[in-house]
Protein backbone atom coordinates (compact mmCIF):
# COMPACT_ATOMS: atom_id res chain seq x y z
CA UNK A 1 0.00 0.00 0.00
CA UNK A 2 2.86 2.38 0.78
CA UNK A 3 4.43 1.70 -2.65
CA UNK A 4 1.33 3.06 -4.41
CA UNK A 5 1.77 6.26 -2.44
CA UNK A 6 5.43 6.72 -3.43
CA UNK A 7 4.98 8.08 -7.01
CA UNK A 8 2.49 10.68 -5.81
CA UNK A 9 4.86 11.61 -2.97
CA UNK A 10 7.76 12.02 -5.40
CA UNK A 11 5.61 14.19 -7.66
CA UNK A 12 4.36 16.22 -4.68
CA UNK A 13 7.91 16.76 -3.40
CA UNK A 14 9.12 17.98 -6.80
CA UNK A 15 6.15 20.34 -7.03
CA UNK A 16 6.83 21.59 -3.49
CA UNK A 17 10.50 22.18 -4.32
CA UNK A 18 9.68 24.21 -7.45
CA UNK A 19 6.94 26.16 -5.66
CA UNK A 20 9.28 26.95 -2.75
CA UNK A 21 11.98 28.16 -5.09
CA UNK A 22 9.55 30.43 -6.95
CA UNK A 23 8.00 31.82 -3.76
CA UNK A 24 11.42 32.41 -2.21
CA UNK A 25 12.67 34.14 -5.35
CA UNK A 26 9.59 36.38 -5.42
CA UNK A 27 9.91 37.23 -1.72
CA UNK A 28 13.61 37.98 -2.08
CA UNK A 29 13.01 40.16 -5.13
CA UNK A 30 10.23 42.05 -3.31
CA UNK A 31 12.52 42.55 -0.33
CA UNK A 32 15.35 43.84 -2.51
CA UNK A 33 13.00 46.27 -4.22
CA UNK A 34 11.53 47.58 -0.94
CA UNK A 35 14.90 47.69 0.81
CA UNK A 36 15.67 47.31 4.52
CA UNK A 37 14.48 46.04 6.93
CA UNK A 38 14.97 42.51 5.63
CA UNK A 39 11.51 41.17 6.42
CA UNK A 40 11.68 38.22 4.00
CA UNK A 41 14.01 36.26 6.29
CA UNK A 42 11.19 34.76 8.36
CA UNK A 43 9.00 33.61 5.46
CA UNK A 44 12.11 32.15 3.80
CA UNK A 45 12.98 30.32 6.99
CA UNK A 46 9.41 29.00 7.28
CA UNK A 47 9.30 27.69 3.73
CA UNK A 48 12.72 26.08 4.15
CA UNK A 49 11.54 24.34 7.33
CA UNK A 50 8.39 23.03 5.62
CA UNK A 51 10.40 21.87 2.61
CA UNK A 52 12.84 20.05 4.93
CA UNK A 53 9.95 18.26 6.65
CA UNK A 54 8.55 17.24 3.29
CA UNK A 55 11.99 15.99 2.19
CA UNK A 56 12.40 13.89 5.33
CA UNK A 57 8.96 12.33 4.80
CA UNK A 58 9.83 11.68 1.14
CA UNK A 59 13.13 9.99 2.04
CA UNK A 60 11.53 7.95 4.82
CA UNK A 61 8.95 6.50 2.42
CA UNK A 62 11.27 5.95 -0.54
CA UNK A 63 14.15 4.33 1.39
CA UNK A 64 14.30 0.56 0.96
CA UNK A 65 16.70 -2.31 1.60
CA UNK A 66 18.62 -1.72 -1.64
CA UNK A 67 19.15 1.95 -0.77
CA UNK A 68 20.36 1.01 2.73
CA UNK A 69 22.84 -1.52 1.35
CA UNK A 70 24.12 0.92 -1.28
CA UNK A 71 24.51 3.65 1.34
CA UNK A 72 26.34 1.34 3.76
CA UNK A 73 28.73 0.25 1.00
CA UNK A 74 29.34 3.87 -0.01
CA UNK A 75 30.17 4.81 3.56
CA UNK A 76 32.40 1.76 3.87
CA UNK A 77 34.35 2.71 0.75
CA UNK A 78 34.78 6.31 1.92
CA UNK A 79 35.98 5.24 5.34
CA UNK A 80 39.30 6.61 6.54
CA UNK A 81 39.92 3.59 8.76
CA UNK A 82 39.04 0.76 6.42
CA UNK A 83 41.12 -1.81 8.31
CA UNK A 84 39.05 -1.18 11.42
CA UNK A 85 35.85 -1.83 9.47
CA UNK A 86 37.30 -5.00 7.97
CA UNK A 87 38.19 -6.19 11.51
CA UNK A 88 34.62 -5.54 12.62
CA UNK A 89 33.28 -7.49 9.64
CA UNK A 90 35.62 -10.39 10.43
CA UNK A 91 34.46 -10.41 14.07
CA UNK A 92 30.85 -10.40 12.95
CA UNK A 93 31.49 -13.38 10.66
CA UNK A 94 33.41 -15.14 13.42
CA UNK A 95 36.57 -15.35 11.34
CA UNK A 96 39.16 -15.36 14.15
CA UNK A 97 42.10 -15.71 11.76
CA UNK A 98 41.81 -12.15 10.43
CA UNK A 99 41.00 -10.46 13.71
CA UNK A 100 43.97 -8.85 15.44
CA UNK A 101 44.02 -9.31 19.17
CA UNK A 102 45.57 -6.70 21.44
CA UNK A 103 47.61 -8.17 24.36
QUICOR-V548161 format. One line per field, one symbol per residue. ss: DSSP state (H for helix, E for strand, - for the rest). phi: phi as a letter, one per 20 degrees, with the letter a starting at -180 (. if undefined). psi: psi as a letter, one per 30 degrees, with the letter a starting at -180 (. if undefined). A space follows every 50 residues. Layout:
BEGIN
ss: ???
phi: ???
psi: ???
END
This chain:
BEGIN
ss: -HHHHHHHHHHHHHHHHHHHHHHHHHHHHHHHHH-----HHHHHHHHHHH HHHHHHHHHHHH--HHHHHHHHHHHHH----HHHHHHHHHHHH------- ---
phi: .fffefgfffffffffffffffffffffffffffnffeffgfffffffff ffffffffffeefcfffffffffffffefedffffffffffffneffeee def
psi: eeeffeeeeeeeeeeeeeeeeeeeeeeeeeeeefalliffeeeeeeeeee eeeeeeeeeeefkaeeeeeeeeeeeeffkfieeeeeeeeeeefgifefkk kk.
END
